[in-house]
Amino acid sequence: MEPNLFRYIWQKSRGEQIIVLLIIVVSIPFNWASFDVPKRIVNDAIQGGAFRGGKTTATFMEMTLHLPSWLGGATLRLFEGFQVNQVGLLMGLSSYFLVLVLINGAFKYIVNVRKGILGERMLRRMRYDLFSQLLRFRPEEIRAVKPAEIASMIKDEVEPIGGFVGDAFIQPVFLLSQALTALVFIMVQSFWLGSIALLIVLAQAIIIPILRREQLRLGRERQIASRQLAGRIGEIVDAGPMIQGHGAAGYVQADIAARLGRLFDIRYELYKRKFAVKFLNNLLAQVTPFFFYAIGGYFALQGRLDIGQLVAVIAAYRDLPSPIKELIDWDQQRNDVTIKYEQVISQFNSDDTLVLDEANGCSPLPVKGSIRLEGVQMLDNRGQPLLTPLSFSLQRPGCVALIGPHGSGGDVLGRILGRQATNYSGRVLIDGELLADMSVERASHLIGYSGDQAEIIAGTMRDNILLPLRRRRPEIKSEGPVSPEEHRRFVEAVRSGNSPFPFEADWTDYDGVGVADAAELAARVRELLDVFGCTQDVFELGLGGKVMPPVSAEATERIITARQVVAAELERINLGELIEPFVLDRYNRNASIAENLIFGTRTSARFANATLLFEPYAQSILKAEALVEPMTEMGGRIVATVVEIFAGLPPGHALFERYTFGENFDFERLNELAAILAKHDMRSPLDQETERDLVALALGYIEPKHRLNLIDDRLERRVLRARASFRKHLPADAAADVDFYAPDKVMLGASVRDNLMFGRIGYGIPDAGRKVAEIVLQALERSGLGEALYRLGLDTESGIRGRYLPARLLHAIPLAQALVKAPQIAVLDVSALLAISDEPEKIVARLRSYCAGMTLFLLLGDARLVEDIPMRVVFHGATGSVEAGGALEAANDVGGQALRFADAQRMEARS
């Protein structure tokens, strides 16, 4: 990027800057006229200067054009004007002054609006350019930066730079035009008063910037300290669980407190300096009227200056301090944002960036070819070897096993071959073409890489798997109807230098990966998931997906049929006790009290456990059935028992999972409630918040799960009576908040699993969940809903870094990403997936079969799984040895040694 801020602004916004500058030039005559009119009002209208010599009328609005002498000195009268009396002249000139005020205000409005739009466009362009520059970084550089710092720079630190962009050229010209117009006008009226004003202005222009230099230094320190604080907080958040586990919270809090203290000291000094400068600036601005009144009044008394001129001078000076002050502020802002821009750009400008796109598109490699490694080695920052020199070659297509433990040279070689590491010496040639010289686009088309760390972004599982195919730029409409919003978005994107391609369009490169349409692509994804043995996991994720309206009549019928199939199958194999069904007049002991009370799916938060006691309708039902007091008492007993059970248990103990009482359950709150109850006088009522939390605990209680022996038949009957009342008297405005259970109706807002079970799995039955899941899946397949369930599973949210995915899918998705784009070379680390798989041999066999037409580099730790692969590279630490056809070859040869020597010389020269 351009290192000079003003050159960057001028290059990217020259046309718009010139338009606004022309508007400013046009506004200058109107600004001058607004200074001259007050003098005419006082001298000609009020004091009657236009009516001397017995005149009863004066000419108003006469327009005469006087040509300069070098053009002949002719006079051209454009309009003869109106004859008006003294009152008419006063009203006319006053109206003229009002019109000039409106015109000048309109000019300011237009200039400021255009400045603002220009600034926002340039801010958008700058953020986009910085982000685009980040994507050109080499993979090592991207991993080396702290995400929080980079995000802070792109989002926050360039914000004031963007605000300055509109002012960079326009503001000084605009303010100078105002200040010089006022100053020249004052000089024309009185040389001495103009000289005084000029001296004060020069004093402000010289002294104030000198005093502000310390402010700029402090501002730089503040920016650096703020960025470091953001980066440190980001690090601590990433390592939060580890810090909690080691009890180091106090230490890191002291670290952040020290950084905040340093930031406070800088800002404190900055504020003191800032307001001292502001005081001096205001003092100089307010001293000038003293000289005007004293000296100008003295000249008026002597007759050397008429009253109208004095009034005009004072009125003109009113408009002088503001632009001068803003010019000084602009100069400080210029220095400030220039420093910020240079600091930000220094973090993004790199001498060794990658080429993103191919000029003429990506052509595939020939079907057959070769890959050769010549003296490839890699050192860490301390000069220690991560990969010792390695040379070998193979014919494409083929298969190579890279065998070694996690963290060995095999991982490093995998990153090199996958174009995820570039700071190596030696050469990797693919059909004679250097891998290091390939553009990002070409390398990504040819090579599919999946490493030892799963890098999954927020979005659905489908979005993550298909991300490598989002590379075909959609066509921009040149014909046909275009909506105004679409047209505006396109124009603004082009003006801002952003990508004009709509994000919402279909970016999928069907042709580039050899599929005709979305159906064929879906089949490929399904095949890949089968290869890695993860299809069942996708179905199980689909079971957790919610059934949301609208649901077609056909889908409803199929779900009900599948529900009946599940119940019948459980009865057939004598496993009916696995699920306790929902029956309207029976208490479900494997469901919570709240579920038994409401007996339906809660589609909103209105009847949530945490606030159910404060919901007016639910509260009336609980009171009518006399349930508030026993449930409060039950909550108190839960608190006493659970606090005693948890005393001394380490975080993460299995009992913590068992003794949860609904969503947002807070164990810390249990201790607070225990302390409140210990001090409570039984003769006085509990406060509302405590009573609410105790009732919420009781509402989440399930007897077979928690086993505290708190529910008896009498309480069950009272809950059933409350259920009937709740269902019967539900107000109309709450009808959309609850979807009541019914055997012939779909449960909206509930999961697919819950809809098919129509009940709750019994607690304490060994392996009940797995058995039910198998039966449910079989029922869905029989009902023709298997494909819909699979699609629902693919649409499951992955979460940040895949936190919502099961372990097998977490490791399989990066592998599917690498292969879904049909690369000609695949570099796959399958160690993590194989480690948690029950059938690693089958996965390796299926993978090799799927990649039969590719060149496959297979990274794994167990050599027994790849004994039949003819070429293997076995790593012991950073050293690798090549086994080809059963014969052990030296991993380095004479040519490789010479090449390594030359590379070492180049690396030494770089450092």
N, C-alpha and C positions, 0 to 999 in steps of 0.2 A: 504494500500500500504506500501511497505518497506520504513521505515523512513530514512534509511541511503542511501545516493545517490550512493556511490561506491558499496555497496552490491547490490543495485537495478541494477546497470549497469552490474556487474559481473554475477549476476543470469540470466539476460536476454540476454547477448551477449557473454558468456564465449567462445564459440567455435570460433566466428569470431575474438575476441580479441587475442586468442592464435595463430591463423593463421597469423595475421599481426605481432605479436611479433616474430614469427619464421622468417618471411621475414626480419625483422630488424636485427636479429642475423646473417642471411646469408649475409647481406650487410656490416657487420663490416670489414671483410678482404679487400674488395674492397675499402672501405673508407681509411683504413690504407695504402694500396698500393698507393692511389692517393696522400698521403702526402710524401711518400718515393721517388716517381719518380722525382719530381723537384730537389732533392738533387743529384740523379744520372745524371740528365741532365747537371747540373752545373759541378759536379766533374769529371764524366767519359767522357762526350761528349764534353762539351765546354772547360774545362781546360785540357782535354786529360788524365785524370787519368787512363783510361783503356788502354792507349797506351804507358805507360812508359816502359823503357827498350828496346826501338827500335821496339816495336810491331807495325805492320801496320794494323792489323785487331783485332777485338774483338768479343767475342761471344755475340749474342743477342737472347733473348727468350729461354735461356736454362732453363729447368724445372727439378729440382732435389728435391726429397722428403727425408728429414732428419728425421728419427725416433728418439724419445727420448731415453735416455740411459736405462730407465726401460723397454723399448721394444727391447733392444738389440743394439741400436745406429746405425743401418744399414743405408746405403745411397742408395737410389733408383733413378736412372736417368730416368725420364719420356720422355724427349725430349732433343736432343743434341744442338738444336738451330742453328742459322745462323752465319757465319763469315762475318762481315761488316767492312767498313772503318769508319773514324771518322764522316764524313758527314752522312753516312748511319746509324751510331749509334744515331746521333743527331735526324735524321728524324724518326727512329724507336722508340726511347724513347718518342719523342713528340707525335707520333701517338698513342703509348701505353697510354700516359697520356690523350689524347683526348678520347680514347675508355673508359678509367676509368671514365672520366667526364660524358660520355654518360650513362655508366652503373649506376653510382651513381645517375644521374638525373632520370633514369628509376626507380630505387628503390624508390626515393622520390615521383615520380609520382604515382607509384603503391600504396605506403603507404598512400599518401594523398587522392587518389581516394577511397580506401577502407575505410579510416577513414571517409570521407564525406558520403559514402553510409551507413556506420554503424551508423553515427550520425543521418542521416535522418530517418533510420529505427527506431532507438530508440526514436527519437522525435515523430514519428508517433505512436509508441507503447505507449509512455507516455501520449500523448493527448488522445488516445483511452482509456487507463486505467483510466485517470482522469474523462473522460466523463462517463465511465461505473460505476466508483465509485459514481458519482453524481446520477446516476439512482438508486443506492442502498440507497440513503438518504430516510428518512421518509418524507412523504408529507409535514409536518410542516417545516422541515429543508429546503426542496426545495423552499417553498414559502418565507422563511426567507432570503435567499441569494439574493443579487442584481444581476440580469442577466448581467448587463454591467461588473461588477467585475468578475464574473465567466467566462464570455466570454473572458475578458482581460487576466485572468490567463491562461486559456487553450490555447488561441491563441498567446499571446504576451510574457507572463512572462516565459513560458517554452521554448521559442525560444532559448535564450542563453544557457539554460541547455542542450537542444538537440545538440547545436553546440559543447558543451564540451564533450558530451558522447564519441565521437570518439577519443578525446584526453585524456580521463581519465587515461587509462593505457598505451596506445600506445605512446602518445606524450612524457611523461617523459623518457620512455625507449629509444625512438628514439633519443631524444635530448641528453640524457646522453651518449648514445653510440657514438654520434658524438663528444660531448665535451670531454669525457674521452679518446677517440682515439686521438684527437688532443693534449690533455694535456700530455698523456703518451708519445706520439711521441716527443713532445718538451722536456720532461724530459730525454728521451733517448739521444737526441742530446746534451743537456746541462742541468745539474742539476740546475744550478743557474737561468738560464732563465726560466726553468720550475717552480722553486720555486716562482719566481716573479709572473708568470702567475697564479699560484695556490693561492697566497696571494690576488691578485686582485679579482679573482673569489670568494674566500671566503668572501671578504669584500662586494662584490655585493650580495652574497647569504644571508648575515646576515643583512646588513644595510637596503637594499631596502625593504624587507618584513616588517621590523619594521615601516618604514615610510609609508607604504601602509595601515596600520591598520586603520588610520583615513579615508582613501578612502573607505574602506569596510563599515565603520559606515555610512558615507555619502551615499554610494550606497544603503544601507538598507533603509535609510530615503527616498531616492528618489523613491524607489520601492513602499513603502507604500503610499507616497504622490501621486504618479501617479495612483495607484489603487483607492485611495479615490477620486481623481479627476474624473476618469472614472465612478465610481459609482454615484457621485453627478451629473455629466452631464446626465447620464442615468435617474436619478430621475427627473431632470428638463425637459428633453425631454418628459417623460411620462406625466408630469403635465403641459406641455407647454400651452395648451389652457386655463387652469385655471389661470396660471400666467399672460397670456395676458389679460384675462378677468378682473383680479383684478388690473392691472396696476403695477405689481411687477417686471417688466422686469429689471428696473434699480437696484433693490435690489439684484436679483440673478446674474446680471452681476458683481456687486461689489463682491459677494461671489466667483464667478469663478475667478475674477481678483486677489483676495486675495490668493486663492489657487495657481494660476499660479505664483504669486509673491513669495510665499513660495518655490515652486518648482524651480523657477529661482535662489533664494538664495542658495539652496542646490547644484544645478548644478554649480553655480559660484564658490562656495568653492571647489567643487569636481574638477573642471577644474584647479584651482590654485594648488591644491595639486598634481594632476596628472602630470602636466607639470614640477613641481618642482622635482618630483621623476624622471621623464624622463631625465631632465637635469643632475641630479647627476649620473644616470646610464650611460648616454653617456659620461660624463666626466671620470668616472672610466675606461670605455672601451677604450677611446682614450689615456689615460695616459700610458697604457702598451706598445704601440709601441715606446714611448720615451725611456723606459728602454731597450728595445730590441736593438734599434739602438745604444744607448750610451754604454751599458754594453756589448752587443753582438759584436759591432764593436771593443770595447777595447780588448775583448778576441780574436777576429780575428787578430788584430794587433800583439798580443802577441804570436799567433800561437796555442792558446789553442782551437780554433774553426775555422774550415775551412769555406771558403766562401759558399760552397754548403750547409753545415749544417745551416749557418745563413739564407740563402735564404729559406731553407726548414722550419726553425723555423718560420720565418715571414709569409710564405705561410700557414703554419699550424695554426698560430694564427689568420689569417684572417677568418678561419672557427670556431674559439673558441667563440668570443663575441656573435655571433648571437644565437647559441643554449643556451648559458648561459642566455642571455636576455629573450629568449623565455621560458626558464625554470622558470625564475622569474615571467614572465607574466602568465605562466601556474599556478604557485602557487597562484597568486592573483586571477586568474579566478576560480581556485578550491575553494578558500574561498568564492568568490562572488556567484558562482552558488550553492554551498552547502547551503549557507544561503537562497538563493532564493528557492531552492528545499524544504528546511525545512519549509519555510513560506507557499509555495503553498500546500505542503502535509498536513500541519496543518489545512488548510481550507477544505480538502477533507477526511481526516481520521476521522472517527467517531466510537465511541465505540458501537453504537447501530444502525447498518445498517440492511436493510431488505435482505432476501434471494430472489434472482430474479427468479431462475428456479427450477422446480421440477426435481428430479433425474430420476424418472420413469414415467414422463408424468402426466397429470391431469385426474383423474377419476371423473365422475359426482357423485353428491349426490344421495342417494336413492330417489325414487319418493315422498315418504312421510317421514317426519321427524319433527324436532322441532327447534325453535330458542329461546334462552333464554338470557335475559339480567339480570345480577345480580349486583346491586349496581353501575351502570355505572354513573360516574360523570366526569366533566372536569372543570379545573380551568385555568384562564389565567396566565400570567407571574407575576401578582401582587397578585395572590392567590384569586382573585374574581371569583365567580362561573359563568361559561358559561352554565353549565348544572348541576342541582342539582341531587342528587342520584335518580336513576330510575331503577326499576326492573319490568319486565313482561316477559311472555312467550307466544308463539303462535305455532300452528301446521302448518307445510308446506304441500301443498301450502296454501296460505291465503292472506288476504289483510289487511293492517293497514294504517289508515290515521293519519299522523302527522300534526296537525293543529296549526298554530300560525303565527304571523306576521314575516316579514323579520327580521333577526337578533336575533330571539328568540332561545330557546333551541332546537326547532325542527330542525333548520338548523344544529346545532352542532351534534345532534343525527344522522341526515342524513349523515353527513361527517363520523361519527364513523362507522355506518353500511356500508357505501360505501368504507371503508378502506382509507379514505382521511384524517383521524385524528387518531393518535395512542397514543398521550400522555394523555390518560384518565386512570382513575382507575376503578376498577370493571372488570367484565368479560362479553364478548359476546360469546356465544357458539352456534355453528351451528351443530346440531346432536352430541353434546358433544365435538366437536373440537373447540379449542379456535381460534377466528378470528385473534387475535394478533399473533398467531404462524404460520399462513398460509404464504406461499411464495407469492411473487407478482404474479407469473404466475397462481397459483391455485386460488387466490382471484379474479384475473381478469377474469378467466373462469367462476367462480360461480356467481359473483356479477356484475351487471351493474349499474353504478352510474351516475347521472346527477345532478349537483348542481345548485346553484342560479346564478353562473357566467358562461357565455359562454366562453369556452376556445377553440378557433378555430385557427388553424395554417394556414400559407400561403399554397395555393394549391387549387385545384378545390373542389367544393362542394362534388363531388363523393369521392375524396381522403379523405376528412374529415369524411364522413359518414362511409366509409369502413376501416378507420384506426384501429379500434379495432380488425379487422379480419386479419391484417397483422402480423400474429404470427406463421405461419407454415413455418419453415425453409426449403427453397427449397433444393432439392437433388443436390448433386455435381456429375458431370459426372465422372463415373469411366470407361466407355466404350464409343466408338464412337469418331468421330473427334472433336478435340478441337482446336480452333484458337490460334496462338502464343500469341496474345494479351490477350486472356482469361487465358491462361496458366501462362503468366507472372504476371497478376493481382492476380491470386490465390497464386502463390508462394510467391510473395511479401507480400500479406496479412498474410500468415502463418508465414513468417520470422519476420514480424513486430508485431506478436501477435494480429492481428486484426481479425475481423469476416471474414471468407473466403466466406461467402454466398453473391452472387451478389445482389446488391440493385435492379437491373433492373428485376430480376426474379419475378415470381408470388408468393407472400407470403400469398395469401388468404387461410384461413383455411376453405375450403368448408365442409369437413367431420365433423369438430369440431362443426359446427353450424347447421348441419343437412340439407344441400342443396347439390344437385348433381353437379351443374355447375354454371357458371356465369349468365345464364338466370334465374335460380331459385333465385339466390341471388338478381338480379335486381328486380324480382317480389316482394321479401321481402322488399326491400328498398321502392318500390312504395307503398306497403301496409302501411308501417310505415308513409310515408309522408301523405297518406290518413287519417291515424289515427289522425295526428296532424293538419289536414286541410291545408296542405301547398303545395299540388300538383299544384294548380293553380299558386302559386308563382313561382314554378320551370318553368312552361310553360312561364310565363311572363319574367323570366330571359332569357329563350331560345329565346324569341322575340328580345332581345337585343344582342344576339350572332351574330357575323359577318359571312357572307357567303364568304368563302375563296376557291380559286381554289385548286385542280381540282373539278369541279362540273359535275357529270355524266349527260348524256342526259336525263335520266329518272327523275333525281332530278330537272333539269332545267324545264322540261315539267310540273312537278307537281307544282313548284313554280309559273310558269306563269299561270297555271290553277287556283291556289289559289288566285293569284292577280286579275284575272277576276271575281272570285266568290266574293271577297271583294267588288269590284266596283259594281257588280250587286246587292248584298245584300244592299249596302248603297242606291242605287237608289230605290230598292223595298220598303224600309221602309222610303223613303223620307228624308234620312239623307246624301244625296250626298254632301251637303255643308260642312260636317265634314272634308273632305279631299280635298285639292286643288291639282289635279294631275299635273304631269310633262308633259307639252306639248311643243314640240320643238320651236314653233313660238309664244309662249305666256309667258309673265313674271309671275312668281309664287310669289305672294305677301306675302306668308307665308314662303318663303325661303329667305335666306340672299342674298345680292348682289353678293357675291362670288359664291354661289351655282348657281345663275341665270347666272352668267358669264361663269363658267366652264361647267355647266349642265352635271355633272357626278360625280362619286365617285373618290375622290383623294386617290390613293393607296399608295402614298409615300408623303414625306414632301416637295417635290419640289415646289408644288403650294400652300403651306400653306399661310393663310392670312397674317401672321406676316412678311413674306419675299416676298410676291407676287410681290411687286413693284420692287424688285431687281432681279427678275428672268428675264433673257434677253428676252425670247419669250413673256412672259406675259406683260412685260413692253412695248414691241413694239406694242402689241395689244391695251393696254390702251392708249398709245400715239396716235396711228393711229385713234382711235375713240374719241380723245380729252376728255378722262375720268379722267386723272390724276388731273387736276386743280379742277374740280367740286367735286371730291371725297376728295381731300385735304381740300377744303372748308367745305364739309359736316363733315369731321372728326373734324375740328375746332369748328363747331357748336355743335357737340355732346359733345366735351370736355366742352365747356362753359355751356351747359345746365345741364349735368350730375353732374359736380362739384358743381353747384348751388343747385341741388336737394339733393345731399349727404351731404351738409354742415350741421353739427350738428347731423346727424343720428347716432345712436349707431351701433356697429358692429353686423352683423347678421340680420339686418332689412330686411324685405321682398323685399324692392326695390332693394337691392343689387343683388338679384337673377334675378329680372326682367331685370335690366339694365346691363346684361353681353353681350359682343360682340364677342363671340367665345372663343375657348380654350386659356388658358394661359393669360386671361385678367387680367390686374393688375390695381387695383384702385389707387395705389400709383403713378403709371406712369401718371394717369390722372392729378393729381395735378402738377406734373412736367411739363406736356404739357401745362397746363393752365398758369403756370408762364412764360414759354417760349413765348407763344402767346401774353401774356400781354405786354411783353417787345419788341416784334417783330416789326420792321419797315416794313410796307407793301410794300415799294419800293424795298426791297431786298428779294431775295429768301430764303426760309427756308433751314436749313441744312438737309442733306439726312436722317439722323436718325429720325428727327422730322417728315419729310414728309412721311417716311415709316410708322411710327406708326399712323399717322392721316389717311392714306389710309387704313391701317389694320382695324382701327375702323369702317370706312365707309363700308368696305367689310363685316363686321359682322352685319350690320344694317338690321333690319326687321321692316317694317312700322307698321303692326298690333301689333307687340310685344312692340316696343319702343315708338311708337306714338309721334314722334317729328316733323311729317309733313315735311320730308326732301326729299321725292321722288315724282316726278311728272311724267306725261305721257311722257314728252320729255326725261327725264333721262332713263325711262324704255326702250324706243325705242333705245336709244344709247347702253344700256346694251345688248339688243337683237342683235344689229348689231355686237357688240363685241363678243357675243356668237357664231354667225355664223362664224366670222373670226377665232376665237380661234379653233373651231371645224374643219374648212376647212384646215387651214394651220399648224396644229399641227405637229411639226417635228417628224421624225421617232424615235429619241432617247427618246422622251417623251411619246410614245404610251403606254408604260407599267405603266405610272404614273397617267393615267386618264382612267376610264371606263365610257364612255358616257352613259347617260340614253337612253333607248329604250324600248317601251312597250312590245316587244317580246323577251327581253333579261334579264338575271339575272344581278343584280347590284353587281359585285364582290367588296368585301371590305365593303359593306354596311350591316346594320343589317337585320335580317329576317323581322322585323317589317317594315323597310323602303322598302324592296323588295316587300312586299305584299301591302303596301299602295300605292307605286309608286307616292308619292306626300308628302305633308306636312299637318299635322293637323292644322285646322284653329284656330288662336288665338282668345280668347274672347268668345268662344262657351262653355257654361257650361258643365262640365263632358265629354268633347269630348274625352279625352284620354282613359277613362274607356270604353266608348261605342265602340270606334274603336278597343281596345284590345279584347273585347268580340267577335266582328265580325271577327277579324283576326284569333283568336283561332278556331272559328267554321269553318272558311274556310280551315284552315290547317287540321283539323280533317276530313273534307269531302274529302280533296285531298290526304289523306293517309300519311300526313307528321306530324301528331301529335306525334308519337313515336320519330321521329327524333328530333322534337323540344324539347321534354322532355329530351332526351339525351344531347342535346346542352345546356339545362338549368343546368343539373347536372355537365357539364364540365365547368361551369362558375367559374372564379377565385373568391375565397372567400376574398382574401386580408388578410393583417395582422389583427388578432383578428376579422375577419369577417367584415371588414369595407365596403366591396362591396355588402353585403347581406342585403335584407330587414329585418326588425325587427323580423317578425314572423319566418323566416328561421333561423335567428341568434339564437333564443331560441329553435327551433325545432331540429336543427342538433345535439346538445349534447344529447337530448332525444333519437334520432334515433341511435346515437352511442351506447348508453347504451343498447338498445334493439336488435340491428341488430346481435349481437353475441349470441343471444338466451340464456341469463343467467337464472339460476334457481332462483336467487334473484334479484329483481330490486328495486333500491332506486332512486326515480324520484321526483325532485322539479319542479312542473309544474306551480308555481305561476306566473312567468314572462310571460309565454306563454298565460295562461288564462287571464291575465290582459289586453292583447291587442287583444283578440279573441272576435268575435261576438257571438260565440256559445260555451261557456265554458262547459256547461252541456253535450253537445254532445261529446266534446273532452274527457272528463272524462269517459263517458260511453264507447266510442270506445277503450280508453286505457285500461280500466278494462277488456273489452271483449278480447282484444289482449293478455293481461297478465294473462288470466284465469288459465293457467297451471303453473304460477310462484308464488313466494311469493313477493307481491308488497307492498312496503312502499311508500305511496303517500304523498308528502309534498305540502301543499297548505294553503292558508290563509282563504278561505271561507268555513266554516263548512257546509253550506247549500248544497254544491255540493257533499258531501259524507255522507249524513244523513243515508243512508241505509247500510253503512259499519259497521259491528258489532263491530269492535274493533277500537277505536280511542284514540290517545294520544293528549290531548289538552295542549298547552303550554301558560303560562303567564310569559313572561320574560324567565328566566332560569329554571323555575319549570314546570314540566309536570305531568299531572294526567291521569291515564289510565281509559278509559270507555270501559268496555267489556260487551256486551249484554245489554247495557243500565244501568248497575250498576257501580257506581263509586268505584274504588279500590284505596287504598293507594298505592302510588308509591314506597314505601319502606317497607320492612318487616324486621323481626328480623334477618334472615340470611343475608339480604342485609346490615343491619347496622353493623353486625360483619365484613362482608367482606370489607365494606368501611373503618372501623377502621384499618384493616390490611393494606389496600392500602394506607391510609393516612400515616401510619408508614413507608411504603416503600418509598413513595414520599419524606417524610421528610429526610429519610436516604440518598436518592439520592442527594437532594439539599445540 
